Amino acid sequence: MSIFFLTIFVVYGGMHAYAFFRARSAIAFGPGTGAALAVFMVIMTLAPFFIRLLERHDYELSARALSYIAYLWMAALFLFFCSSIVLDLVSLVVRIAGWVTHTELAGRLIPAKTVFFISICLSLIICVYGYFEALNIRTERLKIETTKLPAGTDRLTIVQISDVHLGLIVRCDRLVGILDVVKAAKPDIFISTGDLVDAQINHLSGLRELLQEIKPRYGKFAVTGNHEYYAGLEQAIAFTKEAGFTILRGEVVNIGVINIAGVDDPTGEQMHIDKPESETALLSGLPKDQFTLLLKHRPIVNPNGPKLFDLQLSGHTHKGQIFPFTYISAIAYPLNTGRFDLSNGAILHVSRGSGTWGPPIRFLSPPEVTVIELVRKAP
């Protein structure tokens, strides 16, 4: 885990170095301005560590203020970096074309100063747009016909939220927007597929009460995501339970109409906190004539899984949250977002997530609340 975070800081630091030298080549600032910019960039690179430190010592207001500054900067820097790289590639293609055709095309190259300011403008415009896109909760609907619902149950509505990341940034106003969509769907079952809370969890007053207002007919169920472990597993579980959820940690419950199984995120095993229950062992004893819903934070399908469940609900990927990070997310998790029809008639649905991690923006990856309609059909 330490290697992972070290890699992240090295990459993030490298993006800052790239932006620094692009700024210097475009503006040609003096040593004083350069030193001030370098100090600011070092602070921004280390900001996630400072935020956690401030929150741990109960400086919530300072932690929240730094969170907004640092994570909006993170988004802007990422978008600036991507825009600059694209424009650099255009210049490279022009240079190669000139070399191949023995034509002088230098006059058609975009000047470095122009590239710099175009990239800044694009990143700022996208950040503003993305901030409002993150507030625009979409309802994604999934209809599944099945012969496995008992007689007398013609329709069952399951509503899924995922990756809400309640913490310093996602608070009451954003949670209310998410839960308004949930309430409108009138769920029979309410599901959270992990990362309900973020690493900053010390001050969540009022949020559990909002979640308590949702009282579906058959109950509320949740599983752990990686951020429950980062937040501190015990306090994350306590918050989730107080919000009214039954947490399934390698467990199955039969609610009369379907089976609901849930497994822990593998982060617990990686951090040597616990060892997840074998998914195959958990599901293999369930009757095949009953509908089985599997809750699993990461969209990874066990090779034996499609034989053992009917529907798997996952999240984790955010669909990258900010395009073009979508492509990197898809490399790590090929089953990245949406519905996937698996073998044996099983289905996987991967949520884009209902909240945001880090930057409070989304770009070409709007947040979602998923409404699944199970409809009984005759055998």
C-alpha positions as CSV (number, residue, x, y, z in Angstrom):
1,M,0.0,0.0,0.0
2,S,2.9,2.4,0.8
3,I,4.3,1.7,-2.7
4,F,1.0,2.6,-4.2
5,F,0.7,5.9,-2.5
6,L,4.4,6.7,-3.2
7,T,3.7,6.1,-6.9
8,I,0.7,8.4,-6.8
9,F,2.8,11.2,-5.2
10,V,5.6,10.7,-7.7
11,V,3.1,10.9,-10.6
12,Y,1.3,13.9,-9.1
13,G,4.6,15.6,-8.4
14,G,5.7,14.9,-12.0
15,M,2.5,16.6,-13.3
16,H,3.4,19.7,-11.2
17,A,6.9,19.8,-12.5
18,Y,5.6,19.6,-16.1
19,A,3.1,22.5,-15.4
20,F,5.9,24.5,-13.8
21,F,8.2,24.3,-16.8
22,R,5.4,24.9,-19.2
23,A,4.5,28.1,-17.2
24,R,8.1,29.2,-17.2
25,S,8.6,28.7,-20.9
26,A,5.3,30.6,-21.7
27,I,5.6,33.5,-19.3
28,A,9.3,33.6,-18.5
29,F,8.9,34.7,-14.9
30,G,11.7,35.7,-12.6
31,P,13.3,33.7,-9.7
32,G,11.0,35.2,-7.1
33,T,7.8,34.2,-8.9
34,G,9.3,30.8,-9.7
35,A,10.2,30.1,-6.1
36,A,6.7,31.1,-4.9
37,L,5.0,28.9,-7.6
38,A,7.3,26.0,-6.7
39,V,6.4,26.3,-3.0
40,F,2.7,26.4,-3.8
41,M,3.1,23.3,-6.0
42,V,4.9,21.4,-3.3
43,I,2.2,22.3,-0.8
44,M,-0.5,21.1,-3.3
45,T,1.4,17.9,-3.9
46,L,1.4,17.1,-0.2
47,A,-2.0,18.6,0.5
48,P,-3.9,15.2,0.9
49,F,-1.5,14.4,3.7
50,F,-2.0,17.9,5.3
51,I,-5.8,17.5,5.0
52,R,-5.8,14.2,6.9
53,L,-3.5,15.7,9.5
54,L,-5.7,18.7,10.1
55,E,-8.8,16.6,10.4
56,R,-7.2,14.1,12.7
57,H,-6.4,17.0,15.1
58,D,-10.0,18.3,14.8
59,Y,-9.3,21.4,12.7
60,E,-12.3,20.7,10.5
61,L,-12.8,24.1,9.0
62,S,-9.2,24.4,7.9
63,A,-9.3,20.8,6.6
64,R,-12.5,21.6,4.6
65,A,-11.0,24.8,3.2
66,L,-7.8,23.1,2.1
67,S,-9.8,20.2,0.7
68,Y,-11.7,22.5,-1.7
69,I,-8.6,24.3,-2.7
70,A,-6.3,21.3,-3.1
71,Y,-8.8,19.0,-4.9
72,L,-10.1,21.7,-7.3
73,W,-6.4,22.4,-8.1
74,M,-5.9,18.7,-8.6
75,A,-8.7,18.6,-11.2
76,A,-7.5,21.7,-12.9
77,L,-3.9,20.5,-13.0
78,F,-4.9,17.1,-14.5
79,L,-7.1,18.7,-17.2
80,F,-4.3,21.3,-17.9
81,F,-1.8,18.4,-18.3
82,C,-4.1,16.4,-20.6
83,S,-4.9,19.5,-22.8
84,S,-1.2,20.4,-23.0
85,I,-0.2,16.8,-24.0
86,V,-2.8,16.8,-26.7
87,L,-1.6,20.1,-28.1
88,D,2.0,18.9,-27.9
89,L,1.0,15.8,-29.9
90,V,-0.5,18.1,-32.6
91,S,2.7,20.0,-32.8
92,L,4.7,16.8,-33.0
93,V,2.5,15.5,-35.9
94,V,3.1,18.9,-37.7
95,R,6.8,18.6,-37.2
96,I,6.9,15.0,-38.5
97,A,4.7,15.9,-41.5
98,G,7.1,18.7,-42.3
99,W,10.1,16.3,-42.0
100,V,8.4,13.6,-44.2
101,T,7.3,16.1,-46.9
102,H,10.4,18.3,-46.7
103,T,8.1,21.2,-46.1
104,E,8.7,24.1,-43.8
105,L,5.7,24.0,-41.4
106,A,7.2,25.8,-38.4
107,G,4.9,28.7,-39.0
108,R,1.9,26.5,-38.4
109,L,3.0,25.3,-35.0
110,I,1.0,26.7,-32.1
111,P,3.3,29.0,-30.0
112,A,4.2,27.7,-26.5
113,K,2.5,30.7,-24.9
114,T,-0.7,30.1,-26.8
115,V,-0.7,26.4,-25.8
116,F,-0.3,27.3,-22.2
117,F,-3.2,29.7,-22.1
118,I,-5.5,27.5,-24.2
119,S,-4.8,24.6,-21.7
120,I,-5.5,26.9,-18.8
121,C,-8.8,28.1,-20.3
122,L,-9.9,24.6,-21.2
123,S,-9.2,23.3,-17.7
124,L,-11.0,26.1,-16.0
125,I,-14.1,25.8,-18.2
126,I,-14.3,22.1,-17.6
127,C,-13.8,22.5,-13.9
128,V,-16.8,24.9,-13.7
129,Y,-18.9,22.6,-15.9
130,G,-17.8,19.5,-13.9
131,Y,-18.7,21.1,-10.6
132,F,-22.4,21.4,-11.7
133,E,-22.3,18.0,-13.4
134,A,-21.3,16.4,-10.1
135,L,-24.6,17.8,-8.6
136,N,-26.8,16.5,-11.4
137,I,-27.7,13.0,-10.2
138,R,-28.9,10.8,-13.0
139,T,-31.3,7.8,-12.6
140,E,-30.0,4.7,-14.4
141,R,-32.7,2.1,-14.8
142,L,-32.2,-1.6,-15.2
143,K,-35.1,-4.0,-15.8
144,I,-34.5,-7.7,-15.2
145,E,-37.1,-10.4,-15.9
146,T,-36.7,-13.5,-13.8
147,T,-38.6,-16.7,-13.0
148,K,-37.0,-16.7,-9.5
149,L,-39.4,-14.3,-7.7
150,P,-41.9,-16.1,-5.5
151,A,-45.6,-16.2,-6.4
152,G,-47.3,-13.0,-5.3
153,T,-44.2,-10.8,-5.9
154,D,-44.6,-9.5,-9.4
155,R,-42.1,-6.6,-9.1
156,L,-39.3,-5.7,-6.8
157,T,-37.5,-2.3,-6.8
158,I,-33.9,-2.3,-5.7
159,V,-32.1,1.1,-5.5
160,Q,-28.3,1.2,-5.4
161,I,-26.0,4.0,-4.4
162,S,-22.3,3.6,-4.5
163,D,-19.1,5.7,-3.8
164,V,-20.9,8.5,-2.1
165,H,-17.7,9.4,-0.1
166,L,-19.3,11.3,2.7
167,G,-16.6,13.4,4.4
168,L,-15.2,16.9,4.2
169,I,-16.7,17.8,0.8
170,V,-19.7,15.6,0.2
171,R,-22.0,16.8,3.0
172,C,-25.7,17.4,3.6
173,D,-26.5,19.4,0.5
174,R,-25.0,16.8,-1.8
175,L,-26.4,13.8,0.2
176,V,-29.9,15.4,0.1
177,G,-29.7,15.5,-3.7
178,I,-28.8,11.9,-3.9
179,L,-31.5,10.8,-1.4
180,D,-34.2,12.8,-3.2
181,V,-33.6,10.5,-6.2
182,V,-33.7,7.4,-4.0
183,K,-37.0,8.5,-2.4
184,A,-38.6,9.2,-5.7
185,A,-37.9,5.6,-6.8
186,K,-39.7,4.2,-3.8
187,P,-37.3,1.3,-3.2
188,D,-38.3,-2.0,-1.7
189,I,-34.6,-2.6,-1.0
190,F,-31.9,0.1,-0.6
191,I,-28.3,-0.9,-1.3
192,S,-24.9,0.8,-0.8
193,T,-22.1,-1.0,-2.6
194,G,-19.2,0.6,-0.6
195,D,-17.3,3.8,-0.1
196,L,-20.3,5.4,1.7
197,V,-17.8,7.3,3.8
198,D,-14.4,8.8,2.9
199,A,-11.1,8.8,4.6
200,Q,-12.2,12.0,6.5
201,I,-15.0,10.8,8.7
202,N,-14.6,12.6,12.0
203,H,-17.4,15.1,11.5
204,L,-20.5,13.5,9.9
205,S,-23.2,15.0,12.1
206,G,-26.6,15.1,10.5
207,L,-25.8,12.8,7.7
208,R,-26.8,9.5,9.3
209,E,-30.1,11.0,10.2
210,L,-30.7,11.8,6.5
211,L,-30.0,8.1,5.6
212,Q,-32.2,6.9,8.4
213,E,-35.2,8.5,6.7
214,I,-35.0,5.9,3.9
215,K,-37.1,2.9,5.3
216,P,-37.7,0.4,2.5
217,R,-40.0,-2.5,2.9
218,Y,-37.3,-5.2,2.9
219,G,-34.5,-3.2,4.4
220,K,-31.2,-1.6,3.7
221,F,-28.0,-3.5,3.0
222,A,-24.3,-2.4,2.5
223,V,-20.9,-3.8,2.0
224,T,-17.5,-2.3,2.7
225,G,-15.4,-0.5,0.0
226,N,-11.7,0.4,0.2
227,H,-12.5,3.8,1.8
228,E,-14.2,2.2,4.8
229,Y,-10.8,0.8,5.7
230,Y,-9.0,4.1,5.0
231,A,-11.5,5.9,7.2
232,G,-11.1,3.4,10.1
233,L,-13.1,0.2,9.7
234,E,-14.8,0.3,13.2
235,Q,-16.0,3.9,12.9
236,A,-17.1,3.4,9.3
237,I,-19.1,0.3,10.2
238,A,-20.6,2.1,13.2
239,F,-21.7,5.0,11.1
240,T,-23.2,2.7,8.4
241,K,-25.1,0.7,11.0
242,E,-26.5,3.8,12.7
243,A,-27.7,5.0,9.3
244,G,-29.9,1.9,9.2
245,F,-27.9,-0.5,7.0
246,T,-27.3,-4.2,7.6
247,I,-23.6,-4.7,6.6
248,L,-22.9,-8.0,4.9
249,R,-19.4,-9.1,5.5
250,G,-19.1,-12.5,3.9
251,E,-22.7,-13.1,4.8
252,V,-26.0,-14.0,3.1
253,V,-29.5,-13.0,4.2
254,N,-32.8,-14.3,2.9
255,I,-35.4,-11.6,3.0
256,G,-38.2,-13.8,1.9
257,V,-38.3,-12.7,-1.8
258,I,-34.6,-13.0,-2.7
259,N,-31.2,-13.8,-1.2
260,I,-28.7,-11.0,-0.7
261,A,-25.0,-11.8,-0.3
262,G,-22.2,-9.3,0.4
263,V,-18.4,-9.6,0.5
264,D,-15.8,-7.3,2.0
265,D,-13.4,-5.3,-0.2
266,P,-10.0,-6.9,-0.5
267,T,-8.4,-3.8,1.0
268,G,-9.0,-5.4,4.4
269,E,-6.7,-8.4,3.5
270,Q,-4.1,-6.1,1.9
271,M,-4.0,-4.0,5.1
272,H,-3.9,-7.2,7.2
273,I,-7.1,-6.2,9.0
274,D,-9.2,-9.2,8.0
275,K,-9.4,-12.0,5.4
276,P,-12.5,-12.0,3.2
277,E,-14.8,-14.9,3.1
278,S,-14.5,-17.1,0.0
279,E,-17.1,-15.9,-2.4
280,T,-17.6,-19.4,-3.9
281,A,-18.1,-20.9,-0.5
282,L,-20.5,-18.2,0.5
283,L,-22.7,-18.7,-2.6
284,S,-22.4,-22.3,-3.5
285,G,-24.9,-23.6,-0.9
286,L,-27.7,-21.3,-1.9
287,P,-30.8,-22.8,-3.7
288,K,-30.6,-22.2,-7.5
289,D,-34.4,-21.6,-7.8
290,Q,-34.1,-18.4,-5.7
291,F,-32.9,-15.1,-7.0
292,T,-29.5,-14.2,-5.6
293,L,-28.2,-10.6,-5.4
294,L,-24.4,-10.2,-4.8
295,L,-23.0,-7.0,-3.4
296,K,-19.4,-6.5,-4.2
297,H,-17.6,-3.1,-4.2
298,R,-15.1,-3.8,-7.1
299,P,-16.4,-4.9,-10.5
300,I,-14.5,-8.1,-10.6
301,V,-16.4,-11.3,-11.4
302,N,-15.3,-14.5,-9.8
303,P,-14.8,-17.2,-12.5
304,N,-17.4,-19.3,-10.7
305,G,-19.6,-16.4,-9.9
306,P,-22.1,-16.4,-12.8
307,K,-23.1,-19.9,-11.9
308,L,-23.8,-18.8,-8.3
309,F,-25.6,-15.5,-8.5
310,D,-28.2,-13.8,-10.7
311,L,-27.1,-10.1,-10.3
312,Q,-23.9,-8.5,-9.0
313,L,-24.0,-4.8,-8.1
314,S,-20.6,-3.0,-7.9
315,G,-19.1,0.4,-8.1
316,H,-15.6,1.7,-7.3
317,T,-14.5,2.9,-10.8
318,H,-16.5,6.2,-10.9
319,K,-16.1,5.7,-14.7
320,G,-12.9,7.6,-14.1
321,Q,-14.9,10.6,-12.7
322,I,-13.0,13.1,-14.9
323,F,-12.5,12.4,-18.6
324,P,-10.0,11.3,-19.9
325,F,-9.1,9.4,-16.7
326,T,-11.9,7.1,-17.8
327,Y,-9.4,5.3,-20.0
328,I,-7.0,4.6,-17.1
329,S,-9.9,3.4,-15.0
330,A,-10.9,1.0,-17.8
331,I,-7.4,-0.5,-18.0
332,A,-7.6,-1.3,-14.3
333,Y,-11.2,-2.5,-14.5
334,P,-12.3,-3.6,-18.0
335,L,-15.9,-4.1,-16.7
336,N,-15.9,-0.4,-16.0
337,T,-19.4,1.0,-16.1
338,G,-23.0,0.0,-16.9
339,R,-24.6,-3.4,-17.5
340,F,-22.7,-6.5,-18.5
341,D,-24.5,-9.8,-19.5
342,L,-22.4,-12.7,-18.1
343,S,-22.6,-16.4,-18.8
344,N,-25.4,-18.5,-17.3
345,G,-27.8,-15.5,-17.6
346,A,-26.1,-13.6,-14.8
347,I,-25.8,-9.8,-14.9
348,L,-23.3,-7.3,-13.6
349,H,-24.1,-3.7,-13.1
350,V,-21.3,-1.2,-12.3
351,S,-22.4,2.1,-11.0
352,R,-20.5,5.3,-11.9
353,G,-21.0,6.3,-8.3
354,S,-23.3,8.8,-6.6
355,G,-20.7,11.2,-5.1
356,T,-17.2,12.3,-5.8
357,W,-13.8,11.4,-4.5
358,G,-11.2,14.2,-4.2
359,P,-12.2,16.9,-6.7
360,P,-15.9,17.8,-6.3
361,I,-16.3,17.6,-10.0
362,R,-17.2,15.1,-12.7
363,F,-16.7,15.4,-16.4
364,L,-18.4,13.1,-18.9
365,S,-19.1,10.8,-16.0
366,P,-22.3,12.0,-14.3
367,P,-23.2,10.6,-10.8
368,E,-25.9,8.0,-10.7
369,V,-28.5,6.4,-8.5
370,T,-29.4,3.0,-10.0
371,V,-33.0,1.7,-10.0
372,I,-33.3,-2.0,-10.7
373,E,-36.7,-3.5,-11.4
374,L,-37.0,-7.2,-10.9
375,V,-40.0,-8.4,-12.8
376,R,-41.5,-11.8,-12.3
377,K,-42.2,-13.9,-15.4
378,A,-43.8,-17.2,-15.6
379,P,-41.4,-20.2,-15.5
